[in-house]
Amino acid sequence: MTFDEELERAWALLEAGDEAGARRLAEKLHGDDPGHPDVLLLQAACFRQMGAIEEALQLLEQAAEADLNWAAPEIWAAEILSEDPERVGEALQHAAAALDRAEEEDEFLEALALKAGLEIDVGKPTAARKTLAELPPLQAGAALPSALALDFAHLFLEVGDLDGATQRFQALVDADDRDADAWHGLGLCAEARDDEAAKRGAWLRVLVLDSEKPLATPLLSEAQMAEVAETTLRELPQRVHELIAHVPILIVDLPAREEVDKGLDPRLLGMFAGSPYSEESVMGGQPQLTQILLFRKNLERAAHSAEELGAEIRITLLHETGHFFGMSEEDLAEVGLD
């Protein structure tokens, strides 16, 4: 087996979840060519998979030094560091270095999106707009890969360039009228413009498309989701738990059409419906059904693992519980439940 074939096999083992096999083969390849940048990148990927972040970063630094014209090690370092809120500044430095190195179009676009996103994260929207200005203008017949095109559209939206965002979401819809993600983006743009009719039209389209798409292999069953919700409620102070005990928590696939037709975001993770506790206590009754809804498909879409899904359910339930007690979105943001 040639060096390249062994390298390809090692990557295949890692992608298949055989971390030990991938590491063994990576170590052999390292012995054959200790300074080969591809091998260093492979070893970094193995350590990252194991959660050994500092070791992965050291190997990525070596890979970057071994090939000064290769952007991938810097992109990977930026992605790893961006996961730590205290190291986003470092991540931004690596993203900038990746952009300077990028020679191939795919690496250039990936680095550009990463850098702009990190600039937004550190509160530098003007710098992000300047970075996005390096993106080639939209041209008929020329399209970015759909996932990356969607990322750029959202970045334009985040920096407040509604025209640029709308054009890019619309281009995706024109290419595929069943692209629910792009339709949702158009709805967000319309919402930012206070265009209620356009927002509701786009979001109803999203609801229809999301309803037609069956739920893939779920990360958690409905019973497991309910268990997470029950565990979350048990964490609340006893008095709070007693007050919310009568409020049913329902797990449904998606928001109801009549709610979306009124302007509700079809991709909300959860929703409190009814009278907040403060209003009930003042009025002395419950004028309408009070309940908390968890939207299963949307929660599943927001997570990549069962652990992430459990965390999303927990934060969503606490958020909606806050609404039950009369807290506004601003109040919830102040306590980290936005």
C-alpha positions as CSV (number, residue, x, y, z in Angstrom):
1,M,0.0,0.0,0.0
2,T,1.4,3.4,-1.0
3,F,1.8,6.3,1.4
4,D,-1.2,8.1,-0.1
5,E,-3.4,5.0,0.1
6,E,-2.4,4.5,3.8
7,L,-3.2,8.2,4.5
8,E,-6.6,7.8,2.8
9,R,-7.3,4.6,4.8
10,A,-6.4,6.4,8.0
11,W,-8.9,9.1,7.3
12,A,-11.6,6.5,6.4
13,L,-11.0,4.8,9.8
14,L,-11.3,8.0,11.7
15,E,-14.6,8.9,9.9
16,A,-15.9,5.4,10.7
17,G,-15.2,6.0,14.4
18,D,-12.2,3.7,14.6
19,E,-10.0,6.3,16.5
20,A,-7.5,3.7,17.7
21,G,-7.0,2.3,14.2
22,A,-6.6,5.8,12.7
23,R,-4.1,6.8,15.4
24,R,-2.0,3.6,14.8
25,L,-1.8,4.2,11.1
26,A,-1.1,7.9,11.6
27,E,1.8,7.0,13.9
28,K,3.2,4.7,11.3
29,L,2.9,7.4,8.6
30,H,4.6,9.8,11.0
31,G,7.4,7.4,11.4
32,D,7.8,7.2,7.6
33,D,7.7,11.0,7.1
34,P,7.7,13.0,10.4
35,G,7.2,16.4,8.9
36,H,4.6,15.7,6.3
37,P,1.8,18.3,6.7
38,D,-0.9,15.9,5.7
39,V,0.2,13.4,8.4
40,L,0.3,16.2,11.0
41,L,-3.2,17.3,10.1
42,L,-4.4,13.7,10.4
43,Q,-2.8,13.3,13.8
44,A,-4.4,16.6,14.9
45,A,-7.8,15.3,13.8
46,C,-7.2,12.2,15.9
47,F,-6.4,14.2,19.0
48,R,-9.3,16.5,18.4
49,Q,-11.6,13.5,18.2
50,M,-10.2,12.4,21.5
51,G,-10.8,15.8,23.1
52,A,-7.1,16.4,23.4
53,I,-7.4,20.0,22.2
54,E,-3.9,21.4,23.1
55,E,-2.2,18.4,21.5
56,A,-4.3,19.0,18.3
57,L,-3.4,22.7,18.3
58,Q,0.3,21.9,18.6
59,L,0.1,19.6,15.6
60,L,-1.8,22.1,13.6
61,E,0.8,24.7,14.3
62,Q,3.5,22.2,13.0
63,A,1.4,21.5,9.9
64,A,1.0,25.2,9.2
65,E,4.8,25.7,9.5
66,A,5.4,22.7,7.3
67,D,3.4,24.2,4.4
68,L,3.2,28.0,4.4
69,N,0.8,28.0,1.5
70,W,-1.8,25.7,3.1
71,A,-4.8,27.3,4.7
72,A,-6.4,24.1,6.2
73,P,-4.4,23.9,9.4
74,E,-5.2,27.6,10.2
75,I,-8.9,27.0,9.5
76,W,-9.0,24.0,11.8
77,A,-7.2,25.9,14.6
78,A,-9.6,28.7,14.3
79,E,-12.6,26.4,14.4
80,I,-11.2,24.6,17.5
81,L,-10.4,27.8,19.4
82,S,-13.8,29.4,18.5
83,E,-15.5,26.7,20.7
84,D,-13.9,28.4,23.7
85,P,-15.5,31.8,24.5
86,E,-12.2,32.9,26.1
87,R,-10.1,32.2,23.0
88,V,-12.2,33.7,20.2
89,G,-9.6,36.4,19.7
90,E,-7.0,33.7,19.0
91,A,-9.4,32.0,16.7
92,L,-9.8,35.2,14.8
93,Q,-6.0,35.5,14.3
94,H,-5.9,32.0,12.8
95,A,-8.9,32.8,10.5
96,A,-7.1,35.9,9.3
97,A,-3.9,33.8,8.7
98,A,-6.0,31.2,6.8
99,L,-7.5,33.9,4.6
100,D,-4.0,35.2,3.8
101,R,-2.8,31.7,2.8
102,A,-5.8,30.5,0.9
103,E,-5.0,30.0,-2.8
104,E,-7.8,27.6,-3.7
105,E,-11.3,29.0,-4.0
106,D,-12.9,26.6,-1.5
107,E,-10.3,27.4,1.2
108,F,-10.7,31.1,0.5
109,L,-14.5,31.0,0.9
110,E,-14.3,28.8,4.0
111,A,-11.7,31.1,5.6
112,L,-13.7,34.2,4.6
113,A,-16.9,32.9,6.2
114,L,-15.0,31.9,9.3
115,K,-13.3,35.2,9.7
116,A,-16.5,37.3,9.2
117,G,-18.4,35.1,11.7
118,L,-15.7,35.5,14.3
119,E,-15.6,39.2,13.8
120,I,-19.3,39.3,14.5
121,D,-18.8,37.2,17.6
122,V,-16.2,39.6,19.1
123,G,-18.4,42.6,18.4
124,K,-16.8,43.9,15.2
125,P,-19.6,44.2,12.7
126,T,-17.8,46.9,10.7
127,A,-14.8,44.6,10.3
128,A,-17.1,41.7,9.3
129,R,-18.7,43.9,6.6
130,K,-15.3,44.7,5.3
131,T,-14.4,41.0,5.2
132,L,-17.6,40.1,3.4
133,A,-16.9,42.8,0.8
134,E,-14.1,40.4,-0.4
135,L,-16.8,37.9,-1.5
136,P,-17.3,37.9,-5.3
137,P,-20.7,39.4,-6.3
138,L,-23.6,37.2,-7.2
139,Q,-23.6,36.2,-10.8
140,A,-26.1,34.3,-12.9
141,G,-25.1,30.8,-13.4
142,A,-22.3,30.9,-10.8
143,A,-23.2,29.5,-7.4
144,L,-21.4,28.7,-4.2
145,P,-21.9,25.3,-2.5
146,S,-25.4,25.6,-1.0
147,A,-24.3,25.2,2.7
148,L,-21.6,27.9,2.3
149,A,-24.0,30.1,0.3
150,L,-26.5,29.9,3.2
151,D,-23.8,30.7,5.7
152,F,-22.8,33.8,3.8
153,A,-26.5,34.9,3.5
154,H,-26.9,34.7,7.3
155,L,-23.6,36.6,7.8
156,F,-24.9,39.4,5.6
157,L,-28.1,39.4,7.7
158,E,-26.1,39.5,11.0
159,V,-24.1,42.6,9.9
160,G,-27.3,44.4,8.9
161,D,-26.9,44.2,5.1
162,L,-30.6,43.3,4.4
163,D,-30.2,43.8,0.7
164,G,-27.2,41.5,0.4
165,A,-28.8,38.9,2.6
166,T,-32.1,39.0,0.7
167,Q,-30.4,38.6,-2.6
168,R,-28.4,35.6,-1.4
169,F,-31.4,33.9,0.2
170,Q,-33.5,34.6,-2.9
171,A,-30.7,33.1,-5.2
172,L,-30.9,29.9,-3.2
173,V,-34.7,29.8,-3.5
174,D,-34.5,30.5,-7.2
175,A,-32.1,27.5,-7.5
176,D,-34.3,25.3,-5.4
177,D,-37.9,26.3,-4.5
178,R,-38.0,23.6,-1.8
179,D,-35.0,25.0,0.1
180,A,-36.7,25.5,3.5
181,D,-33.5,27.0,5.0
182,A,-33.4,29.7,2.4
183,W,-37.1,30.4,2.7
184,H,-36.6,30.8,6.5
185,G,-33.8,33.3,5.8
186,L,-36.1,35.3,3.6
187,G,-38.6,35.4,6.4
188,L,-35.9,36.7,8.8
189,C,-35.0,39.4,6.3
190,A,-38.7,40.4,6.0
191,E,-39.0,40.4,9.8
192,A,-36.0,42.8,10.0
193,R,-37.8,45.1,7.5
194,D,-41.1,44.9,9.4
195,D,-42.7,43.4,6.3
196,E,-45.3,41.2,8.0
197,A,-46.9,39.9,4.8
198,A,-43.6,38.8,3.3
199,K,-42.5,37.3,6.6
200,R,-45.7,35.2,7.0
201,G,-45.6,34.1,3.4
202,A,-42.1,32.9,3.7
203,W,-42.6,31.2,7.0
204,L,-45.7,29.4,6.0
205,R,-43.7,28.0,3.1
206,V,-41.1,26.8,5.6
207,L,-43.7,25.1,7.7
208,V,-45.1,23.3,4.8
209,L,-41.7,22.1,3.7
210,D,-40.6,21.1,7.2
211,S,-43.9,19.2,7.7
212,E,-43.4,17.2,4.5
213,K,-39.9,16.2,5.5
214,P,-39.9,13.1,7.8
215,L,-37.9,13.2,11.0
216,A,-34.6,11.4,10.4
217,T,-33.3,8.9,12.9
218,P,-34.0,10.9,16.1
219,L,-31.2,11.6,18.6
220,L,-33.8,11.1,21.4
221,S,-37.1,9.3,21.4
222,E,-40.2,11.3,22.5
223,A,-40.1,9.5,25.8
224,Q,-36.5,10.4,26.3
225,M,-37.2,14.0,25.5
226,A,-40.0,14.0,28.1
227,E,-37.6,12.5,30.6
228,V,-35.1,15.3,30.0
229,A,-38.0,17.8,30.6
230,E,-39.0,16.1,33.8
231,T,-35.4,16.1,35.1
232,T,-35.1,19.8,34.2
233,L,-38.3,20.7,36.2
234,R,-37.0,18.7,39.2
235,E,-33.9,21.0,39.2
236,L,-36.1,24.0,39.9
237,P,-36.7,25.3,43.4
238,Q,-39.5,23.5,45.2
239,R,-41.9,26.4,45.3
240,V,-41.3,27.1,41.6
241,H,-41.8,23.4,40.8
242,E,-45.1,23.5,42.7
243,L,-46.4,26.5,40.8
244,I,-45.6,25.1,37.4
245,A,-46.7,21.5,38.1
246,H,-50.2,22.1,36.7
247,V,-48.8,23.4,33.4
248,P,-48.8,20.6,30.8
249,I,-45.6,20.2,28.7
250,L,-46.4,18.9,25.3
251,I,-43.9,17.6,22.7
252,V,-45.1,18.1,19.2
253,D,-43.3,18.1,15.8
254,L,-43.8,21.8,14.8
255,P,-45.8,24.9,15.6
256,A,-49.4,25.0,14.4
257,R,-50.2,26.6,11.1
258,E,-52.6,29.1,12.7
259,E,-49.7,30.3,14.9
260,V,-47.3,30.7,12.0
261,D,-50.1,32.5,10.0
262,K,-50.1,35.0,12.8
263,G,-46.4,35.6,12.4
264,L,-44.8,32.9,14.7
265,D,-41.4,31.7,13.6
266,P,-41.9,28.1,12.4
267,R,-38.5,27.1,13.6
268,L,-39.0,28.1,17.3
269,L,-37.7,25.5,19.7
270,G,-40.4,26.0,22.2
271,M,-43.4,28.2,23.0
272,F,-45.3,29.2,26.1
273,A,-49.0,29.7,25.5
274,G,-51.6,31.0,27.9
275,S,-51.6,33.3,30.8
276,P,-48.4,34.0,32.8
277,Y,-48.6,33.2,36.5
278,S,-48.5,36.8,37.5
279,E,-51.6,37.5,35.4
280,E,-53.4,34.5,36.8
281,S,-52.7,35.6,40.3
282,V,-54.0,39.1,39.7
283,M,-57.1,38.1,37.8
284,G,-57.9,35.1,40.0
285,G,-58.4,32.6,37.2
286,Q,-57.1,31.0,34.1
287,P,-58.8,32.6,31.1
288,Q,-57.2,30.4,28.5
289,L,-55.3,27.1,28.3
290,T,-51.8,27.4,29.7
291,Q,-49.2,25.1,28.3
292,I,-45.6,24.8,27.3
293,L,-44.8,23.3,23.8
294,L,-41.5,21.8,22.8
295,F,-41.1,21.5,19.0
296,R,-39.4,18.2,18.4
297,K,-38.2,18.6,14.8
298,N,-36.8,22.0,15.5
299,L,-35.0,20.8,18.6
300,E,-33.5,17.9,16.7
301,R,-32.3,20.2,13.9
302,A,-30.5,22.4,16.4
303,A,-28.4,19.6,17.9
304,H,-25.7,17.2,16.6
305,S,-25.7,14.7,19.4
306,A,-28.0,13.4,22.1
307,E,-26.1,15.4,24.7
308,E,-26.6,18.6,22.7
309,L,-30.2,17.8,22.2
310,G,-30.7,17.3,26.0
311,A,-29.0,20.7,26.6
312,E,-31.3,22.4,24.0
313,I,-34.4,20.9,25.6
314,R,-33.2,22.0,29.1
315,I,-32.5,25.7,28.0
316,T,-35.7,25.9,26.0
317,L,-37.8,24.6,28.8
318,L,-36.3,27.0,31.3
319,H,-36.8,29.8,28.8
320,E,-40.5,29.0,28.4
321,T,-40.8,28.5,32.2
322,G,-39.5,32.1,32.5
323,H,-42.3,33.3,30.3
324,F,-44.8,31.5,32.5
325,F,-43.6,33.6,35.4
326,G,-43.9,36.8,33.3
327,M,-40.3,37.3,32.2
328,S,-39.7,39.2,29.0
329,E,-37.2,38.2,26.3
330,E,-34.9,41.0,27.7
331,D,-35.3,39.6,31.2
332,L,-34.4,36.1,30.0
333,A,-31.4,37.4,28.1
334,E,-30.0,39.0,31.2
335,V,-30.0,35.6,33.0
336,G,-28.5,33.7,30.1
337,L,-31.8,32.1,28.9
338,D,-32.1,33.8,25.5
